[in-house]
Amino acid sequence: MENLSILKDKNPIQILKNWLREAEESPEISKANVMVLSSFNIRLEGKHKISSRVVLLKEITEESLTFYTNYNSLKSHQLENPSALNFYWPALNKQVRLEGETKRTNRKKSLQYWKTRSRESQISQYISKQSEKLDRRSILEKKWKETQKKFHGEDIPCPPHWGGIIFSPNLIEFWVERPHRLHERLVFEKDPIRKEWQSYLLYP
């Protein structure tokens, strides 16, 4: 297992890619791309309301991470504010925490990814009013059957309110579990002016 001290001068995105690859290759991990997304909005009385949920990483580049969602959902509205992501792989004793800003992908990219989804997943996104109240489960199941019939033999159109979210990190923390709770923590923080990564170690 890496000694995080020797990674201080490395590219944090490349480290994350390496850890993701390690998780993908581990027989003990079924979904290495699972990440917890935390976001918040401000209530009318001025208090912060924080929400967390699991999303799936679909693409990672040298600058960002991308996942897909319903733009009308609670998470999408909250993502107008700074947000955070977290990966945790217990089998590897590793964790990665990210803070950053988000923006939507362009429509072309969203449509490209939409075509790779299964037909069943497309139908579920087409009929879902994500985060809205549902009176009865039977309503959703009825819409499913109606949509299957409506588009029989045809492509399911991508709803205009569905697409990708690009998360651009400005802080990435790598964590490795060690004996006696002497865990290792290495933080990379992006300079807002020079756009360069600076790193430092933290006490466990």
N, C-alpha and C positions, 0 to 999 in steps of 0.2 A: 504493500500500500504506500502511496506517495507520502513523502514528507512535505507538508505544505510550504515550509520555509523556502524550499528550493524552487517553488513555483511563483515566487513573488514578481519575477520579471517576465512572466509569460503572458500570453494573450488570454484573458479570462473566458472569452467566447470559445476559444479552442480547447481550453480546459473543460468547459461544460460539454462540448461536443465529445471529447474523449470519455468523460464520465457517462454520458448518455449511451455511447457505444458499448462501454463496459456493462451497463445495466441491460441493454438489449441482448447482449451475449450471455447473460447470466441465466441459467436454467431455473433459478428460483424467482425470477421476476417476469410476470406475464405481460405487463404493460409499463414499459420504461418511460413512456411519454406522458404519464399521468402527472398533472401538476395542480396545485391548489392556487386559485386566483382569489385574492382579497382586494376589495374595493370599497369605496364609501361615497355617501352623498351627505348633504347637509339638510337636516330637517328645517321646517319653518321656524322652529324655536331656536335655531342656531346650533343644535347639537349634532355631532357626527353619528351617522348610522353606518356600521361596518358589516359587510357581508362576505362570506367565503363560500366557494364551491369548487368542485373538481372540473377541470377542462383538459383537453388533450392537445399536446403540442403537435403541429402538423408540418412545420418547417422551421429551420434555424439557419440564419445567415451570419455573416460577420458582424452585423449590426443589430439584429432583432430576432424575435421569436413570434411565430404566427399561429393562431388558433381561429376557429370559426364559430359563429353564433348567430342568434336572432338579434337584429339591431333594436328591436322593440322590447327586449328583455330588460329586467332590472339591472343586470350586470353591465349592459351596454350604456345605459344612462349614467351609471356610477363611474364608468371608465372615462368620463369627461374630466375626472380628477386623477391625480397620481394613483398608481396601484402597485400591487406586489404579487410575485409568483413564488411558489415553493415546490421543489422536488425533494422527495425523501425515499431512499432505497434502503430499507432495513437490512436486506441481505448483504449489502456492500458497506454498511455502517457509514453511509455518506448522505449528506444533505446539501442542497444549494438554495439560497434565498436571493431573490432579485427584487429591486425596486426600480420603477421607471414610469414612462409615459406611453400612451397608446394613440393609435390612429387607425382608421379603417383602410382596408386594401381597396384598390380600384375595382370597378365592376368586372373588368375583364378577368382579373385574377380570381375573383370569387366564382365566376362562371366556370372557369377552368377546373377549379377544385370541385365544384358542384357535380360535374360530369363524372368524377371518379367515385362518388358516393354510391352506395347500393340503392336500388329503387325503393326499398323499404325505408331507408333513412331519408330519402328525398321526400317521400309521402309524409313522414312524420313531421318534417320541417315545414312542408307546405301547409299542413292543417293546424299546426301549433300556434296558439296565441300565448307564447311563452311568458310565464310569470303572472298571467291573468287568472282570476278565480274560475274554477271549473265546477259547475253544480253537480254533475254526475259523470262517472266514468263512461257510462253508456253513450253520452253525447260524443265523446272523443272517438269511441269505437265505431259509431255510426258514420262520423265524418271520414274515418279511415276507409270504410267500405265504399262510401259514395265516391271518394277520390280515386280509389282503385278502379271503379267502374267508369268514371268520367274519362280517365286517361288510359283506358285499356288500349294497348297497342301503340301508345304515343309516349313521347318523352314527358317527364314531369318538369314543368317550368320552375326555374329558380325564383323564389319570391324576391321582390325588390328590397325587402327588409332583412335579408339574410346575406351574410358575407364574412369576410375575414377581419381579424383584429391583429394589428402589428404592435407588438410590445417591444419598445426600445429601452433597454436597461441603462440606468446611470449608476447603479450600485449592484455588485454581485458578491455574495459571501459564500465561501466554500467551507464546509464543516465535516470533520472526520472524527468518528467516535474513537476514544482511546481509553485504556484501562484507568481505573481510579478517578474517572470523570475528568481527566486531564485532556480534554478534547482539543483538537486543533481547529482554529478559525482563521481564515485568510480572507480579507476584504479587498475588493477592487472598486475604486470610486472614480467616476469619470469627471475630469476637470471641465466645468461648464464653458470655459472660455477656450482653452486649448484643445478640448475634445480628446484628451489623452487619459489613459488609465493610470491611476496611482494606487499602490497597494500597501497594506499594513496588516500586521497580525493583531488578534484580540485575545485577551484572557478568556478561558472557557467559561 
